């Protein structure tokens, strides 16, 4: 089973996925929590599957979600830092 995931790094996929999401200023940490919860559900699903190819694909999806959550968290931290700097300069 070929996958588009084989041609990209996890970070690259996460960046593309995160950039394609509409950004709502206050929801970034909530989005990260939701993504990590979804990744955990994917891992639980993989535990009950039998086909190794499907298991690998489900685990890849979970890794993608974790990578996207990390990206979202970094964006939230960066935005908070920018706001703090802006307040300090005013």
N, C-alpha and C positions, 0 to 999 in steps of 0.2 A: 504494500500500500504506500504510494508516494504521497508526500505531504509538502505543502508550500513552506512549512516550518523548517524543512531541511536546508533551505537556501538562505536563511537569515539567522542572525544571532538573536538570542532572547531579548537583549536590550533593544535591538533594531525593531523587532516586532512590537515590543512594549511602547517604544516611542511612537511608532506609526499608529498603534491602537489608541494611545492616550491623546495624541494630537488630533485624532479624528473625532474625539468626544467633545460635545459642547461643554465649554467651561463655565461653571457657575462658581463665583468667588467663594461662597461660604461652604460649599459641599465637598471640597477636596478631601479632607480627612475622612468624612463619611464615605466617600467613594472608595477610598483605600480599604476601609474596614469591610465594605461590601465585597470588594474584589477578593480580599483574603478569605472571607467566609465562603465565597463561591469556589475558590481554589481548594479549600478544605473539603467541600462537598464532592468535588471532582476526585480528590484522593480517596475518599471513602467509597465512591463508585468504583474506582479502579480495583479496590480490594476484592470485589465480588465478581469481577469479570474473568473470563477464561482465555480469550484470544489475546496472545501476547502483543500482537500488533495494535489492537484496540487499546490495551492497557497502556502501551507506550504513547499512543496519541492522547489519551486522557491525561496522563502525567505531563505531557508536553503542554496541554492546555492549562493545567494547574500551574506549571512553571511560568507560562506566559502571563497568567493573571497575577501571580506574585511579583513578577517583574514590573508589570503595569502599576501595581499598588505601590511598589517602591518608588517608581517614577512620580506618581501622584504625590506621595509623601514628600519627596524632595522638592517638588514644585511648591507645595504648601509651605515648607520650611523657608524656601527662598523668598516667597511672597511675604511671609511674616518678617523676615529679615529686612526686606526692602521697606516695608511699612515702618518698622522700628527706626531705620536710618532716616526716613523721611520725617518722622516725628522728632527725632533728635536734632535735625537740621533746622526745624521750624521753631 
